[in-house]
Amino acid sequence: MSDTPIRPATLYRWDDMPKDELSNTISRRLITGDQMMLAHVYLKKGAIVPKHSHHNEQITYILEGALRFHLGEDESQEVIVRAGEVLTIPSHLPHKAEALEDTLDVDVFSPPRQDWLDGSDSYLRK
């Protein structure tokens, strides 16, 4: 048994979470634990998430809409992820995304994205 105190469970409601408007086509809501981050990302049709990479492992689950991902340094691998589908993105894999329609994307990161928490994610903000 660990000497670390156990934190209480916390209930969140997405509608109660602040929405961070990153651009006129991308916004998000975040819920962060000690070792994971869960995000609702709202993308309007045509929105582009520029190519980037990070040390965080990422799982992307599309609830509504569709995203086209370009994966790899040369963006040569293309994957379309539609509602009900999940894409795992390993640490450090360069990736870019385009919203093929209005999309609600659930992203899970481990560990939490520090750049998203401190606002230094300039590649997303326009």
Phi, psi and chi 1 to 4 in degrees:
 res  aa     phi    psi   chi1   chi2   chi3   chi4
   1 MET       -  135.3 -167.7   98.3  175.6      -
   2 SER   -80.1  151.6  171.8      -      -      -
   3 ASP   -83.3   -7.3  -68.3  -24.8      -      -
   4 THR   -71.1  127.6  -54.2      -      -      -
   5 PRO   -63.3  144.4   12.5  -16.1      -      -
   6 ILE   -83.9  127.2  -62.9  172.9      -      -
   7 ARG   -78.5  152.0  -67.0 -174.0  -14.0  156.1
   8 PRO   -73.3  155.4   25.1  -31.8      -      -
   9 ALA   -68.5  151.9      -      -      -      -
  10 THR  -130.5  131.2  -54.9      -      -      -
  11 LEU   -97.9  133.2  173.9   66.8      -      -
  12 TYR  -122.6  152.5  -63.1   93.2      -      -
  13 ARG  -122.9  125.2  -70.8  178.3 -174.9   83.0
  14 TRP   -53.2  -41.9  -75.6  113.9      -      -
  15 ASP   -64.8  -19.2  -72.1  -17.4      -      -
  16 ASP   -89.4  -12.0  -65.8  -19.3      -      -
  17 MET   -83.1  140.4  -56.2  -53.3  -65.2      -
  18 PRO   -64.9  142.7   18.3  -25.0      -      -
  19 LYS   -99.7  121.3 -170.5 -177.2  -92.8 -169.1
  20 ASP   -91.0  113.1 -170.9    7.3      -      -
  21 GLU   -86.2  104.6  -57.7  -73.5  -18.8      -
  22 LEU   -83.4  -32.7  -56.6  170.2      -      -
  23 SER  -157.7 -173.9   70.3      -      -      -
  24 ASN   -77.7   -4.5   59.9   -9.4      -      -
  25 THR  -123.8   -7.5   59.1      -      -      -
  26 ILE  -135.1  130.4  -57.6  173.5      -      -
  27 SER  -141.4  167.7   58.5      -      -      -
  28 ARG  -157.3  160.4   69.6  177.7  173.9 -140.8
  29 ARG  -126.3  142.3  -69.7 -177.1  163.5  117.9
  30 LEU  -123.3  144.2  -56.8  176.8      -      -
  31 ILE  -131.0  127.0  -63.7  172.8      -      -
  32 THR  -125.2  131.8  -55.4      -      -      -
  33 GLY  -102.0 -167.7      -      -      -      -
  34 ASP   -68.8  -37.9  -68.7  -26.8      -      -
  35 GLN  -124.3    0.2  -61.3  176.2   42.2      -
  36 MET  -140.4  157.6  -69.3 -173.3  -66.3      -
  37 MET  -132.8  137.9  170.8 -175.0  -79.5      -
  38 LEU  -119.5  131.8 -178.6   64.6      -      -
  39 ALA  -132.4  139.0      -      -      -      -
  40 HIS   -96.1  121.2  -94.2 -169.3      -      -
  41 VAL  -114.2  125.2 -177.5      -      -      -
  42 TYR  -106.4  118.5  -52.1   87.1      -      -
  43 LEU  -123.1  128.4  -57.3  103.9      -      -
  44 LYS   -81.1  152.3  -67.0 -178.6 -178.9  168.5
  45 LYS   -49.5  131.6 -178.5  178.3 -179.8  176.7
  46 GLY    92.0  -10.4      -      -      -      -
  47 ALA   -60.8  142.3      -      -      -      -
  48 ILE  -120.4  128.5  -60.3  -71.3      -      -
  49 VAL   -99.0  110.6  175.9      -      -      -
  50 PRO   -61.3  159.6  -20.1   30.7      -      -
  51 LYS   -59.0  134.3 -175.9  171.3   78.9  170.6
  52 HIS  -159.6  171.3   64.7  -73.5      -      -
  53 SER  -148.3  164.4   66.1      -      -      -
  54 HIS  -157.8  161.1   38.5   76.1      -      -
  55 HIS   -76.3  -11.2   72.5  -81.4      -      -
  56 ASN   -76.4  135.9  -40.4   75.2      -      -
  57 GLU   -72.7  143.2 -173.9  174.7   13.4      -
  58 GLN  -131.1  137.6  177.4  175.8  -13.0      -
  59 ILE  -121.0  125.4  -63.2  174.2      -      -
  60 THR  -113.4  124.8  -65.3      -      -      -
  61 TYR  -123.7  118.9  172.3   33.0      -      -
  62 ILE   -90.2  118.7  -55.4  -59.8      -      -
  63 LEU   -86.7  -40.5  -69.1 -179.5      -      -
  64 GLU  -142.2  141.9  -59.2  170.0    4.4      -
  65 GLY    89.4 -154.2      -      -      -      -
  66 ALA  -159.5  143.3      -      -      -      -
  67 LEU  -123.5  139.0  -66.1  180.0      -      -
  68 ARG  -100.8  120.7  174.9 -175.3  -67.5  127.4
  69 PHE  -101.4  141.3  -77.2   86.8      -      -
  70 HIS  -114.0  119.7  -62.0  -86.3      -      -
  71 LEU  -115.0  147.6  -55.0  167.7      -      -
  72 GLY    97.1  161.6      -      -      -      -
  73 GLU   -58.1  -38.8 -166.7   57.7   51.2      -
  74 ASP   -93.5    5.4   62.3   -1.3      -      -
  75 GLU    58.0   25.7  -59.1  179.0   23.1      -
  76 SER   -77.1  -23.2   62.3      -      -      -
  77 GLN   -91.3  124.8 -176.6 -177.2    1.4      -
  78 GLU  -115.4  131.5 -177.4  179.2  -60.5      -
  79 VAL  -135.0  129.8  177.4      -      -      -
  80 ILE  -101.7  125.8  -64.2  175.9      -      -
  81 VAL  -113.1  121.5 -173.4      -      -      -
  82 ARG  -110.3  172.0  -60.0 -176.1 -174.7  -76.1
  83 ALA   -50.6  131.2      -      -      -      -
  84 GLY    89.1   -1.3      -      -      -      -
  85 GLU  -110.0  156.1  -63.1  178.8  -25.4      -
  86 VAL  -128.6  137.9  175.9      -      -      -
  87 LEU  -121.2  128.4  177.8   66.6      -      -
  88 THR   -97.6  134.5   60.8      -      -      -
  89 ILE  -120.4  111.4  -57.9  173.6      -      -
  90 PRO   -66.1  160.9  -11.5   21.7      -      -
  91 SER   -52.4  139.4  -60.2      -      -      -
  92 HIS    69.7    4.7  -55.8  -69.5      -      -
  93 LEU   -80.9  116.6  178.2   67.4      -      -
  94 PRO   -61.0  139.2  -22.1   33.7      -      -
  95 HIS  -153.2  154.2   54.0  -74.6      -      -
  96 LYS  -138.9  151.8  166.7 -175.6  170.8  176.7
  97 ALA  -138.1  149.4      -      -      -      -
  98 GLU  -131.8  130.0  173.6 -169.7   -0.4      -
  99 ALA   -79.1  116.6      -      -      -      -
 100 LEU   -80.9  -17.7  -59.6  177.9      -      -
 101 GLU  -157.2  173.1   48.5 -166.8   84.9      -
 102 ASP   -56.1  129.7  -70.8   -8.6      -      -
 103 THR  -134.3  139.4  -60.3      -      -      -
 104 LEU  -112.4  114.8  172.7   52.9      -      -
 105 ASP  -114.4  131.4  161.2   25.1      -      -
 106 VAL  -102.7  120.0  175.9      -      -      -
 107 ASP  -111.7  136.4  -76.6  -24.9      -      -
 108 VAL  -117.6  130.6  179.2      -      -      -
 109 PHE  -124.6  141.5  -63.8   99.5      -      -
 110 SER  -138.9  123.3  179.2      -      -      -
 111 PRO   -70.9  176.3   29.3  -34.4      -      -
 112 PRO   -56.2  148.9  -26.6   36.0      -      -
 113 ARG   -76.6  104.9  -66.9  -79.3  -55.1  -92.8
 114 GLN   -62.5  -36.3 -171.2   58.3   43.1      -
 115 ASP   -65.3  -30.6   60.7  -25.1      -      -
 116 TRP   -73.4  -33.4  -75.9   24.0      -      -
 117 LEU   -75.5  -37.3  -65.6  171.0      -      -
 118 ASP   -98.5    0.6   65.1   21.5      -      -
 119 GLY    79.6   13.8      -      -      -      -
 120 SER   -90.4   16.9   63.6      -      -      -
 121 ASP   -87.3   61.6   52.1   -8.0      -      -
 122 SER   -63.4  -24.1   58.9      -      -      -
 123 TYR   -61.9  -22.0   74.5   97.1      -      -
 124 LEU   -97.7  -22.2  -88.3  178.5      -      -
 125 ARG   -93.7  124.6  -63.3  176.1 -177.2  -87.5
 126 LYS  -138.2      -  -66.0 -176.9  179.5  170.7
